[in-house]
């Protein structure tokens, strides 16, 4: 599978959908990451994930509950 085909299968900002710091508010997904919220307040994820903003395109503040789980 090439990268273009894969991109069609994964919705934009999918990491934010899985992140423990995100939540829907008025039909728009917002970022509640503590480090982001402290500086920028609660913002829509498309704003936070812009290349010049808090989380950036690499989702640097992403956290998933399962990352702390012990198998």
Residue pairs with C-beta under 8 A, 6 or more apart in sequence:
11 17
13 29
13 45
13 46
13 49
15 59
15 62
16 22
16 29
16 31
16 45
16 49
16 59
16 62
17 29
18 62
18 64
19 31
19 33
19 59
19 61
19 62
19 63
19 64
20 63
20 64
20 65
21 31
21 32
21 33
21 34
21 36
21 61
21 62
21 63
22 29
22 30
22 31
22 32
22 45
23 29
23 30
23 32
24 30
25 42
28 44
29 44
29 45
30 42
30 43
30 44
30 45
31 37
31 42
31 43
31 44
31 45
31 48
31 54
31 55
31 61
32 42
33 48
33 54
33 55
33 61
33 63
35 54
35 61
36 43
36 48
36 54
36 55
36 61
39 54
40 48
40 53
40 54
43 53
43 54
45 55
47 53
48 54
48 55
49 55
49 56
49 57
49 59
50 56
50 57
51 57
54 61
55 61
55 62
